[in-house]
Amino acid sequence: MFRFMSSVPKAKMDEFKTKFMDLLQKQTNRQMKIPAMGFSDYFIQSVTAEPTDASVSKLKTGTDACRIPVTGEGENDSSCVGDAASYSQKPDQEILESIEEIYFKPERGGECDVHGQYELRKVLNYGVNLQLIDDTIAQLRTQHKLLSKKVLQNILEQRSACNEEFMAINDIQKELEESLWTCRKARSYLSYAKVNLTTTNLEILASYRKREILKNLLDTLHAIKKLKYTDVEVQKFLSDYNYSGAIGLLLKCKDSAAEYMQYNCVQSLNQKLQETLLLTEFQLDTVLNEMILNFDMRKYVKLQEAYKLLNKSLIAMDQLHINFISAIHSSVNSVLRAYNDPNIEENMKLLYEQFCEHVTADKYISCLISLCKTFWTILASYYQIVVWHQNYKLYPLDMEESPDIYIQEKLKKGQSRIWNDILTKICIFLQSTKLKTLQYDQFIQVLSVVQRLKKVGMEFCGEQSEKLIETMQMQSQEFFQRYHIACLEEICLFLDNESWTMVDSFVNILQLPEFRSVRITLRRHKSPPVAPVLVSASTLSAAAANNSPTSNNNCDELVSVHSQDGGSSIYGSYGYFLRFSEKSSPFDGGLDVAMLEEDILSGIVDEASCYFSEESDDEHKSMQIKYDDDGLQGQVIVNNTTLNVFRCIGRYLQMCKLLHCISPKIVASMLELMDFYGYAVHEIFGKDAPITMEKFYNARLEQKLQTVQQKIVSNIKMWPLNFSSLINNELANPDTLYGLSQRIVAVESGHCMTQQFQTLHNYLIHLLPPQERPMLTDYFSYIEFIADIARPVYTCVTSRVIDLQTILAMISKVKWDVNHVSFQHNNYIDLMNRNIQSFAMRLEDIAKEINVPAEYVWSSMVHVATHLLVEGFSNVKKCSAGGRALMQLDFTNFMSILELISNQKFPEHRAYVDGFIKAYYYSNEQFEEWIDMQRNLEQYSSKQLTNLIQFYINCKNLMTRISKVL
């Protein structure tokens, strides 16, 4: 048995022991615990401490609560003995259950016979009691015997299971023997194969191995050779601008070199490849920097492929933006240094603002255009890069967090940053003090350049360039304020040297070169035509009211009209970035007339100024015919001064087109030019009348003249001008009818000026923002102020045609207190008629040279004559009813001759005299009402009304006395 157990493997033996112990512990039908028993003299001798309360309780429990007495209590000994004897008679199950818990606990390491010590403490707790000891021993023996019996019974019950386990062990033994036989057989086969293998087969294997080694060596040598000549291949790729091929070759060779790093030559070649790769990346950065000023799509595509291979697409994009910003600053300094004084040392480090101030005035515009061309080159390159990245993607579309998204966002943000940097440079340049010294044409060139630059910014990044607009608004306001004063002083020079003769070649303002840029616009915004002859004030007011544009006439309509315009440029619907490249620019026009004459908008409608591209000569001729058909043909009276005013207005319109922000100020200055001309005509020709002129001025005319005196004339250093020679010679000469032809030219030129200005009405409405349009509406509501100025001007002539003092003296000598009325008028009427006839003949002579405004001239004559008669009649001291009838007869005769000669009717002037004469026949109540009404109307002077009232009272008193006598 023991030999069998020794032949069993250790693992199987351990498994057997485990199962055997489990068998011993196994219980059937009920749980049973096997206590660990033990007893020796050592435990008795080592007990010194008293048992614990727990042991006492256990003792009570184990002996069925038998109370063990202390020493000296002998009366209880018999009861305890009897209890021990009865304990052996208890059932087996009860005895087993009475075994204490401590016997079932495992012993701890290092402890010796814990159970014996426990029993000794329990028995000797109350001293040495032999009977108790005997009983306890008997009890323990009973328990041990019963427990041993029970264990043996369990063993017998589990013997079948034990036999089964032994049979399993036998099976395992057989399997082990079979395994041993298999191993011995395999070893025998291997020994046979070893003996039977030949030397030839081993040599074949050795040769094959050697061949593979040589083959690998040859591949290694080829790879090393290829690595050696990589530099030459890379340079060939770079010379063909095949940057991606060069980078791909370098990366491939670098990976190949990593496999042969055990060779020293490969290590040196790898270091050389690394240096070549760095040099190639540096060359890529150099070519990338060239894209800023000279974009080449073929090169750029290969650059992006190379950076993609290097996995540096994002880094390259960041570097590209840095290069753009750096190019802006470096190119600006280079351009400014070229236009600076060559005597300035190159080593001097001047700030950008200092460079701007060192540019001379004669080079200012050229420098500005050069700056704009340089900026255009940079913007055009950036724009093409943006377009390329919009059309081509470097990475797959389904790739998460694709670098293309970052590149698009970077380019979008870079547009605003680059444009703002350019705006900053341009604004600083425009704030230079040299801009204030430019002439008008030069300033218009600057405005044209800035206008194009603004449109470039709009197309480039969609920004309104508010910073540029604010800068130009500030500069333009200062420039225009000075220029407007200069224009007023220029008009003063024309007035001082004016011959007051008609210019024959003038037809309308559109033939002037200053209006060339707005001809088509004015045709689209044409106001109703105004005849060149003098019209009445009411007609002018009606025309001004009819000319006001409606809200439907807006720039959107113009866009649709313009889209069908056959004369527009074929590039009209395309922006600058499609029409020009980095090699050409919108700023390549001439610096002088060409810049002013060229179509800076090229067919694109400017919604703020409603500007359209320039028309051809044929269109201009057809437009001229159209204006003639509308009634503007015939003789138009203008002089050199009004022509200069027209030119100033044309230049102002050009500035409005380019400076929308200050258009209200410019339009108001146009109105000031016309007001100043009317004021000058009044000052020259309207103050030499021999009579008082209060009644020739209405409230609006007086207010306008006062406004011009305070706001315009006060700013002109040259005013007042010296017109003494003209006033003393021409205007005082009766042979020239007191300069009537000069007066007509002056007044009618003003009329022509206002009529031509009315053709701009609709266009000016579009130039002004809605909140500023009432200013223009108010001005056009009193556009007939020249007609009001004509009255005192012509009165200065007509008041000298009739000998006023002689007529008044002759009227005073007439006997007006007559009883009978004769059919013959008085002599003073004959004198007045002769004066009128002489005046009419002189007018006919003047009419041969210029058109005479007969209505205004004869109206002035009638005004002087009727007021003369009323003045004479009011001075009469005595007058009868017959005398009143005689006055009526004289006046009727004079008016019939006057209306016949002038071929006009004057009902207002006839009523003026008739009303004064007939007032004598009113009753007292009617006379009082008529006096009150005339005081409000102010038709008659206070002296005339006072004399009439006095005469009326005297007559009424006389009639009262006569009636009393009768």
BADREN-345319 format. One line per 5 residues: their letters; for each residue x, y, z of C-alpha. Coordinates in steps of 0.1 Angstrom, whole numbers. Layout:
A> X,Y,Z | ...;
//
This chain:
MFRFM> 0,0,0 | 27,24,9 | 46,15,-22 | 16,22,-42 | 12,55,-25;
SSVPK> 48,64,-32 | 43,58,-69 | 14,82,-71 | 24,118,-81 | 24,144,-54;
AKMDE> -5,163,-69 | -27,132,-70 | -16,124,-34 | -26,158,-22 | -59,155,-39;
FKTKF> -64,121,-22 | -56,134,13 | -80,163,8 | -108,140,-2 | -101,116,28;
MDLLQ> -102,145,53 | -135,156,37 | -148,122,42 | -140,122,79 | -157,156,83;
KQTNR> -188,146,64 | -220,140,84 | -250,121,75 | -286,129,85 | -274,156,109;
QMKIP> -246,178,116 | -219,165,140 | -189,182,154 | -158,162,164 | -140,178,194;
AMGFS> -103,177,200 | -96,159,232 | -65,160,253 | -53,158,289 | -19,157,307;
DYFIQ> -2,165,341 | 14,195,326 | -20,213,323 | -28,205,359 | 5,220,371;
SVTAE> 3,251,349 | -32,262,360 | -28,291,384 | -55,315,374 | -91,313,382;
PTDAS> -116,303,355 | -135,331,338 | -172,338,341 | -176,323,306 | -160,290,317;
VSKLK> -182,288,347 | -212,292,326 | -200,266,302 | -194,242,331 | -229,248,343;
TGTDA> -241,240,308 | -220,209,304 | -230,193,337 | -267,202,333 | -264,231,356;
CRIPV> -249,211,385 | -237,235,411 | -202,226,423 | -197,236,459 | -167,253,473;
TGEGE> -145,236,498 | -163,228,531 | -197,224,515 | -198,186,518 | -236,184,519;
NDSSC> -238,187,482 | -212,160,473 | -238,133,470 | -260,152,447 | -232,159,423;
VGDAA> -221,122,423 | -257,113,416 | -257,137,387 | -225,122,372 | -240,87,374;
SYSQK> -272,99,358 | -252,117,330 | -241,84,315 | -277,73,312 | -287,102,289;
PDQEI> -294,96,252 | -264,97,228 | -276,127,209 | -280,147,241 | -245,138,252;
LESIE> -231,148,219 | -249,181,220 | -236,187,255 | -200,188,243 | -187,223,247;
EIYFK> -180,247,218 | -143,250,226 | -135,215,215 | -147,223,180 | -124,253,176;
PERGG> -91,248,158 | -60,252,178 | -39,283,171 | -2,281,164 | 20,283,194;
ECDVH> -7,272,219 | -3,239,238 | -32,217,249 | -58,246,253 | -86,221,260;
GQYEL> -67,205,290 | -61,239,305 | -97,248,300 | -109,217,319 | -84,222,348;
RKVLN> -95,258,353 | -131,248,353 | -126,220,378 | -102,238,401 | -123,269,402;
YGVNL> -135,262,437 | -106,243,450 | -95,206,448 | -127,184,448 | -118,149,439;
QLIDD> -153,139,434 | -159,166,410 | -127,157,392 | -137,120,390 | -172,130,377;
TIAQL> -157,153,351 | -133,127,339 | -161,101,337 | -182,127,318 | -154,134,293;
RTQHK> -147,97,288 | -184,91,281 | -183,119,256 | -151,107,240 | -164,71,238;
LLSKK> -196,81,223 | -179,105,199 | -154,78,187 | -182,54,182 | -201,80,161;
VLQNI> -170,87,140 | -164,51,134 | -200,47,123 | -196,76,99 | -164,60,85;
LEQRS> -181,28,78 | -210,46,62 | -186,64,38 | -165,33,29 | -182,29,-5;
ACNEE> -172,65,-14 | -136,57,-3 | -135,26,-26 | -147,48,-55 | -119,72,-48;
FMAIN> -93,44,-48 | -106,31,-81 | -101,67,-96 | -66,66,-83 | -60,33,-102;
DIQKE> -73,49,-134 | -49,77,-130 | -21,53,-125 | -29,36,-158 | -30,69,-177;
LEESL> 4,78,-164 | 18,45,-176 | 4,51,-211 | 19,86,-212 | 53,72,-202;
WTCRK> 51,47,-230 | 42,74,-256 | 72,95,-246 | 96,66,-248 | 82,58,-283;
ARSYL> 87,94,-295 | 122,95,-283 | 130,63,-302 | 116,78,-334 | 137,110,-330;
SYAKV> 168,89,-324 | 161,70,-356 | 156,103,-376 | 189,117,-362 | 208,86,-372;
NLTTT> 193,85,-408 | 197,123,-418 | 226,128,-443 | 253,154,-445 | 241,165,-480;
NLEIL> 208,177,-467 | 225,197,-440 | 248,213,-466 | 217,222,-487 | 202,240,-458;
ASYRK> 235,258,-450 | 237,269,-487 | 202,282,-487 | 208,301,-456 | 240,316,-470;
REILK> 222,326,-502 | 195,345,-482 | 221,363,-462 | 239,374,-494 | 206,385,-509;
NLLDT> 198,406,-479 | 233,421,-481 | 228,430,-517 | 195,447,-510 | 212,466,-482;
LHAIK> 240,478,-505 | 214,489,-531 | 195,508,-504 | 226,525,-492 | 235,534,-528;
KLKYT> 201,549,-533 | 204,569,-500 | 237,582,-512 | 223,597,-544 | 190,610,-528;
DVEVQ> 203,646,-526 | 207,647,-564 | 172,635,-570 | 158,659,-544 | 175,689,-562;
KFLSD> 161,677,-595 | 126,676,-580 | 130,711,-565 | 142,725,-598 | 110,713,-614;
YNYSG> 89,728,-585 | 79,692,-576 | 80,699,-539 | 57,670,-530 | 80,646,-549;
AIGLL> 111,659,-531 | 95,656,-497 | 81,622,-504 | 115,610,-516 | 132,623,-485;
LKCKD> 107,608,-461 | 109,575,-479 | 147,575,-477 | 146,585,-441 | 123,555,-433;
SAAEY> 147,532,-453 | 177,545,-434 | 161,537,-401 | 163,500,-411 | 201,501,-416;
MQYNC> 211,523,-387 | 236,495,-376 | 259,506,-403 | 281,537,-397 | 278,549,-433;
VQSLN> 240,548,-431 | 242,568,-399 | 261,596,-417 | 238,594,-447 | 208,597,-423;
QKLQE> 222,628,-408 | 227,642,-443 | 191,634,-452 | 179,652,-421 | 199,683,-431;
TLLLT> 186,680,-467 | 150,678,-453 | 155,709,-432 | 169,728,-462 | 140,716,-483;
EFQLD> 115,729,-457 | 134,762,-457 | 131,764,-495 | 94,756,-491 | 90,785,-467;
TVLNE> 109,807,-492 | 86,798,-521 | 56,802,-498 | 67,837,-491 | 69,844,-528;
MILNF> 32,835,-532 | 24,868,-514 | 35,891,-542 | 35,866,-571 | 8,840,-567;
DMRKY> 14,809,-589 | -13,783,-587 | 9,755,-601 | 35,761,-574 | 10,766,-547;
VKLQE> -7,732,-554 | 27,715,-551 | 35,734,-519 | 3,723,-503 | 10,687,-512;
AYKLL> 45,689,-498 | 32,704,-465 | 6,677,-463 | 33,651,-466 | 52,668,-438;
NKSLI> 20,670,-418 | 25,708,-415 | -5,722,-434 | -17,741,-404 | 17,754,-395;
AMDQL> 22,765,-431 | -11,784,-430 | -1,802,-398 | 33,811,-414 | 15,823,-445;
HINFI> -5,848,-425 | 26,860,-407 | 43,865,-441 | 13,885,-454 | 13,908,-424;
SAIHS> 51,912,-426 | 48,919,-464 | 24,947,-457 | 47,965,-434 | 79,959,-454;
SVNSV> 64,969,-488 | 49,1001,-473 | 83,1012,-461 | 99,1004,-494 | 74,1024,-514;
LRAYN> 76,1054,-491 | 114,1054,-490 | 113,1055,-528 | 92,1087,-527 | 111,1103,-499;
DPNIE> 140,1128,-502 | 170,1108,-515 | 192,1129,-492 | 177,1110,-462 | 202,1084,-451;
ENMKL> 190,1049,-455 | 204,1040,-421 | 179,1064,-404 | 151,1044,-388 | 121,1066,-394;
LYEQF> 86,1057,-382 | 59,1051,-408 | 42,1085,-399 | 75,1102,-404 | 79,1086,-438;
CEHVT> 44,1099,-447 | 53,1135,-437 | 85,1134,-458 | 66,1127,-490 | 64,1160,-510;
ADKYI> 31,1174,-522 | 40,1169,-559 | 47,1132,-553 | 18,1126,-529 | -7,1112,-554;
SCLIS> 19,1091,-571 | 29,1077,-538 | -7,1069,-528 | -13,1051,-561 | 19,1031,-556;
LCKTF> 8,1021,-522 | -26,1010,-535 | -10,990,-563 | 13,972,-538 | -17,965,-515;
WTILA> -37,953,-544 | -9,928,-553 | -10,914,-517 | -48,913,-516 | -51,897,-550;
SYYQI> -27,869,-540 | -46,863,-507 | -79,863,-526 | -67,837,-550 | -54,816,-521;
VVWHQ> -89,818,-505 | -105,808,-538 | -82,779,-542 | -89,765,-507 | -126,769,-514;
NYKLY> -124,748,-546 | -98,722,-534 | -97,701,-502 | -65,687,-489 | -81,660,-467;
PLDME> -111,637,-471 | -145,653,-465 | -155,625,-441 | -125,630,-419 | -133,642,-383;
ESPDI> -118,675,-373 | -104,680,-408 | -76,705,-411 | -95,721,-441 | -120,735,-416;
YIQEK> -93,752,-396 | -77,765,-428 | -110,780,-440 | -117,797,-406 | -81,810,-406;
LKKGQ> -84,824,-441 | -117,840,-432 | -104,857,-401 | -72,867,-419 | -91,886,-445;
SRIWN> -104,911,-420 | -70,914,-402 | -51,920,-434 | -76,945,-447 | -76,964,-414;
DILTK> -38,965,-414 | -39,980,-449 | -66,1005,-439 | -45,1016,-409 | -16,1023,-432;
ICIFL> -37,1041,-458 | -55,1062,-431 | -22,1073,-416 | -10,1083,-450 | -42,1102,-457;
QSTKL> -39,1121,-424 | -7,1137,-437 | -6,1175,-438 | 3,1173,-475 | -33,1164,-483;
KTLQY> -44,1198,-472 | -22,1215,-498 | -36,1197,-528 | -55,1214,-556 | -91,1204,-565;
DQFIQ> -81,1181,-594 | -55,1164,-572 | -80,1160,-543 | -105,1144,-567 | -78,1120,-578;
VLSVV> -73,1111,-542 | -111,1106,-538 | -112,1084,-569 | -84,1062,-555 | -100,1060,-521;
QRLKK> -134,1052,-537 | -118,1023,-556 | -99,1012,-525 | -132,1011,-506 | -148,989,-533;
VGMEF> -118,966,-532 | -123,962,-494 | -160,955,-499 | -152,927,-525 | -123,914,-505;
CGEQS> -139,908,-471 | -173,925,-472 | -164,953,-448 | -176,989,-452 | -142,1004,-444;
EKLIE> -157,1027,-418 | -123,1038,-406 | -113,1049,-441 | -147,1067,-446 | -142,1085,-413;
TMQMQ> -107,1096,-422 | -118,1108,-456 | -148,1125,-441 | -127,1145,-417 | -101,1154,-444;
SQEFF> -128,1161,-470 | -147,1184,-447 | -116,1204,-440 | -106,1205,-477 | -141,1213,-489;
QRYHI> -145,1241,-464 | -113,1257,-478 | -122,1249,-513 | -157,1264,-510 | -142,1297,-497;
ACLEE> -118,1296,-526 | -147,1291,-551 | -165,1321,-536 | -134,1342,-540 | -129,1329,-575;
ICLFL> -165,1340,-583 | -155,1374,-568 | -126,1376,-593 | -150,1368,-621 | -174,1395,-609;
DNESW> -146,1420,-606 | -136,1413,-642 | -170,1406,-657 | -180,1424,-689 | -217,1414,-684;
TMVDS> -220,1402,-719 | -237,1370,-731 | -217,1338,-739 | -230,1326,-772 | -218,1289,-771;
FVNIL> -236,1278,-740 | -267,1255,-744 | -270,1236,-711 | -248,1225,-682 | -243,1190,-695;
QLPEF> -219,1203,-722 | -195,1213,-695 | -167,1188,-688 | -174,1190,-651 | -208,1173,-657;
RSVRI> -194,1146,-678 | -195,1119,-651 | -232,1125,-644 | -247,1129,-678 | -264,1095,-680;
TLRRH> -275,1098,-644 | -291,1132,-650 | -309,1117,-680 | -323,1089,-658 | -332,1115,-630;
KSPPV> -342,1143,-654 | -365,1168,-639 | -392,1184,-660 | -377,1209,-684 | -379,1246,-677;
APVLV> -381,1271,-705 | -351,1295,-708 | -373,1326,-710 | -384,1345,-679 | -415,1332,-663;
SASTL> -437,1345,-636 | -431,1337,-600 | -462,1315,-598 | -451,1295,-628 | -417,1289,-612;
SAAAA> -433,1278,-579 | -456,1253,-597 | -426,1240,-617 | -406,1235,-585 | -435,1217,-569;
NNSPT> -439,1194,-599 | -402,1186,-599 | -401,1170,-565 | -394,1133,-569 | -416,1106,-556;
SNNNC> -405,1079,-532 | -407,1053,-559 | -379,1068,-578 | -351,1050,-561 | -317,1034,-569;
DELVS> -333,1000,-572 | -351,1011,-602 | -319,1025,-616 | -303,992,-612 | -329,974,-633;
VHSQD> -327,1002,-659 | -290,1000,-660 | -290,963,-664 | -305,968,-698 | -282,996,-708;
GGSSI> -263,985,-739 | -236,1010,-735 | -224,996,-702 | -191,979,-699 | -191,941,-705;
YGSYG> -173,938,-672 | -199,959,-654 | -213,930,-634 | -179,917,-623 | -158,928,-595;
YFLRF> -122,940,-595 | -108,906,-584 | -123,890,-616 | -113,918,-639 | -78,923,-626;
SEKSS> -50,901,-614 | -20,906,-592 | -1,919,-623 | -27,946,-631 | -48,966,-607;
PFDGG> -77,990,-606 | -52,1018,-598 | -33,1015,-631 | -50,1046,-646 | -33,1079,-653;
LDVAM> -24,1103,-626 | -40,1135,-641 | -68,1138,-666 | -71,1100,-672 | -78,1094,-635;
LEEDI> -106,1120,-635 | -121,1110,-669 | -120,1072,-665 | -151,1054,-654 | -141,1045,-618;
LSGIV> -173,1024,-613 | -172,1006,-647 | -209,1000,-650 | -215,992,-614 | -243,1012,-599;
DEASC> -234,1032,-569 | -266,1031,-548 | -256,1061,-527 | -247,1085,-556 | -268,1068,-583;
YFSEE> -237,1070,-605 | -235,1052,-639 | -207,1046,-663 | -198,1071,-689 | -217,1072,-722;
SDDEH> -202,1073,-757 | -202,1104,-779 | -232,1091,-799 | -251,1088,-766 | -241,1124,-757;
KSMQI> -253,1137,-791 | -286,1118,-788 | -291,1131,-753 | -284,1167,-765 | -311,1163,-791;
KYDDD> -334,1150,-765 | -328,1181,-744 | -335,1203,-774 | -367,1185,-781 | -378,1190,-745;
GLQGQ> -378,1228,-751 | -343,1238,-738 | -332,1250,-772 | -330,1287,-782 | -310,1315,-768;
VIVNN> -298,1310,-733 | -283,1340,-716 | -253,1333,-694 | -222,1352,-686 | -187,1341,-676;
TTLNV> -195,1343,-639 | -225,1320,-641 | -205,1296,-662 | -180,1295,-635 | -207,1289,-609;
FRCIG> -219,1260,-631 | -184,1246,-632 | -181,1249,-594 | -215,1230,-591 | -202,1203,-615;
RYLQM> -171,1199,-594 | -192,1198,-562 | -213,1170,-578 | -181,1150,-584 | -172,1154,-548;
CKLLH> -208,1143,-538 | -204,1112,-559 | -172,1103,-541 | -180,1117,-507 | -215,1105,-498;
CISPK> -209,1113,-461 | -207,1151,-466 | -231,1154,-495 | -255,1175,-474 | -227,1200,-468;
IVASM> -217,1200,-505 | -253,1205,-517 | -258,1234,-492 | -226,1249,-506 | -241,1247,-541;
LELMD> -270,1267,-529 | -247,1292,-513 | -229,1297,-547 | -262,1307,-564 | -273,1328,-535;
FYGYA> -240,1347,-535 | -244,1354,-572 | -279,1367,-567 | -266,1388,-538 | -238,1402,-559;
VHEIF> -262,1411,-588 | -284,1429,-563 | -254,1448,-548 | -241,1459,-582 | -273,1466,-602;
GKDAP> -301,1471,-576 | -290,1501,-555 | -287,1530,-579 | -324,1539,-582 | -334,1575,-576;
ITMEK> -365,1565,-557 | -370,1545,-524 | -370,1508,-529 | -388,1494,-497 | -418,1481,-516;
FYNAR> -397,1462,-540 | -386,1437,-514 | -407,1410,-499 | -400,1393,-466 | -384,1362,-481;
LEQKL> -360,1382,-503 | -349,1404,-474 | -343,1373,-453 | -323,1356,-480 | -301,1387,-486;
QTVQQ> -295,1391,-449 | -286,1354,-446 | -261,1358,-474 | -246,1389,-458 | -241,1372,-425;
KIVSN> -231,1336,-434 | -214,1339,-468 | -201,1374,-475 | -186,1376,-440 | -162,1347,-449;
IKMWP> -150,1363,-482 | -119,1384,-476 | -122,1401,-511 | -156,1415,-505 | -167,1442,-510;
LNFSS> -155,1447,-546 | -149,1480,-563 | -176,1485,-589 | -174,1523,-590 | -161,1522,-626;
LINNE> -191,1502,-638 | -216,1522,-618 | -202,1556,-628 | -199,1547,-665 | -223,1521,-679;
LANPD> -250,1522,-652 | -252,1560,-651 | -251,1565,-689 | -286,1574,-704 | -273,1565,-739;
TLYGL> -270,1529,-728 | -303,1531,-711 | -284,1531,-678 | -267,1498,-686 | -300,1479,-692;
SQRIV> -283,1453,-714 | -257,1446,-687 | -285,1444,-661 | -305,1420,-684 | -274,1398,-688;
AVESG> -268,1398,-650 | -304,1390,-641 | -312,1365,-669 | -279,1347,-662 | -292,1342,-627;
HCMTQ> -325,1329,-641 | -307,1305,-664 | -286,1294,-634 | -317,1285,-613 | -335,1269,-643;
QFQTL> -305,1247,-651 | -301,1238,-614 | -337,1226,-614 | -326,1198,-639 | -305,1185,-610;
HNYLI> -334,1184,-586 | -342,1147,-586 | -305,1138,-587 | -298,1160,-556 | -327,1144,-538;
HLLPP> -310,1110,-542 | -277,1124,-530 | -292,1135,-498 | -303,1113,-469 | -340,1116,-461;
QERPM> -335,1138,-430 | -316,1164,-451 | -340,1166,-480 | -363,1193,-465 | -334,1217,-469;
LTDYF> -335,1212,-507 | -373,1213,-507 | -373,1247,-489 | -348,1261,-514 | -367,1250,-544;
SYIEF> -399,1265,-529 | -383,1299,-534 | -362,1293,-565 | -377,1324,-580 | -357,1348,-558;
IADIA> -338,1360,-589 | -372,1372,-602 | -376,1392,-570 | -341,1406,-574 | -350,1416,-610;
RPVYT> -376,1441,-598 | -353,1465,-580 | -326,1460,-607 | -349,1470,-636 | -365,1497,-615;
CVTSR> -331,1514,-613 | -335,1519,-651 | -373,1525,-654 | -373,1551,-626 | -349,1572,-647;
VIDLQ> -368,1569,-680 | -395,1592,-668 | -387,1626,-654 | -403,1620,-620 | -399,1655,-606;
TILAM> -412,1672,-637 | -442,1650,-638 | -450,1656,-601 | -446,1694,-606 | -470,1693,-637;
ISKVK> -496,1673,-617 | -495,1698,-589 | -501,1727,-613 | -532,1711,-628 | -565,1726,-616;
WDVNH> -584,1697,-601 | -614,1715,-586 | -634,1718,-618 | -671,1713,-622 | -671,1700,-658;
VSFQH> -649,1673,-672 | -634,1679,-706 | -624,1651,-731 | -588,1662,-733 | -562,1648,-709;
NNYID> -536,1669,-692 | -501,1677,-706 | -482,1656,-681 | -498,1625,-697 | -483,1635,-731;
LMNRN> -449,1638,-715 | -452,1604,-699 | -464,1589,-732 | -434,1603,-750 | -411,1589,-724;
IQSFA> -427,1555,-728 | -424,1556,-766 | -388,1565,-764 | -381,1537,-739 | -399,1512,-762;
MRLED> -377,1522,-791 | -346,1518,-770 | -358,1483,-759 | -361,1473,-796 | -325,1483,-802;
IAKEI> -314,1462,-772 | -336,1433,-782 | -315,1430,-814 | -285,1419,-793 | -301,1399,-765;
NVPAE> -335,1386,-755 | -353,1413,-734 | -375,1400,-706 | -404,1422,-717 | -427,1411,-689;
YVWSS> -404,1420,-661 | -391,1452,-677 | -426,1466,-686 | -439,1455,-652 | -412,1476,-636;
MVHVA> -421,1505,-659 | -458,1503,-650 | -449,1500,-613 | -429,1533,-615 | -455,1551,-636;
THLLV> -485,1541,-615 | -468,1549,-582 | -458,1582,-597 | -494,1590,-605 | -506,1580,-571;
EGFSN> -479,1601,-555 | -490,1631,-576 | -527,1625,-570 | -521,1622,-532 | -504,1656,-532;
VKKCS> -534,1674,-546 | -549,1698,-520 | -582,1707,-537 | -601,1684,-559 | -637,1682,-569;
AGGRA> -657,1653,-583 | -649,1666,-617 | -612,1666,-608 | -615,1630,-597 | -630,1622,-631;
LMQLD> -602,1641,-648 | -577,1620,-629 | -595,1588,-641 | -594,1602,-677 | -557,1609,-676;
FTNFM> -549,1575,-661 | -571,1557,-686 | -554,1575,-715 | -519,1566,-702 | -527,1530,-696;
SILEL> -542,1525,-730 | -510,1539,-747 | -488,1519,-723 | -506,1486,-729 | -506,1492,-766;
ISNQK> -469,1498,-767 | -459,1470,-744 | -485,1446,-758 | -493,1435,-723 | -521,1439,-697;
FPEHR> -515,1452,-662 | -547,1446,-642 | -530,1448,-608 | -514,1482,-615 | -546,1495,-630;
AYVDG> -565,1485,-599 | -538,1501,-578 | -545,1536,-593 | -583,1531,-597 | -586,1522,-561;
FIKAY> -569,1553,-549 | -590,1576,-572 | -623,1559,-563 | -618,1560,-526 | -632,1595,-526;
YYSNE> -666,1582,-535 | -669,1558,-506 | -692,1564,-476 | -677,1570,-443 | -680,1533,-432;
QFEEW> -667,1520,-465 | -638,1545,-465 | -628,1535,-429 | -628,1498,-439 | -608,1505,-471;
IDMQR> -582,1525,-451 | -579,1497,-426 | -575,1471,-454 | -548,1492,-471 | -528,1497,-440;
NLEQY> -526,1459,-437 | -518,1454,-474 | -492,1483,-474 | -499,1491,-510 | -499,1528,-504;
SSKQL> -474,1548,-483 | -484,1564,-450 | -480,1598,-465 | -504,1590,-493 | -530,1575,-470;
TNLIQ> -527,1605,-446 | -532,1630,-475 | -561,1610,-488 | -578,1610,-454 | -572,1647,-449;
FYINC> -586,1655,-483 | -616,1632,-477 | -624,1649,-444 | -621,1684,-460 | -644,1674,-488;
KNLMT> -669,1659,-465 | -669,1691,-443 | -673,1712,-474 | -703,1692,-486 | -719,1695,-451;
RISKV> -716,1733,-452 | -730,1734,-487 | -759,1713,-477 | -767,1734,-447 | -767,1766,-469;
L> -789,1750,-494;
//
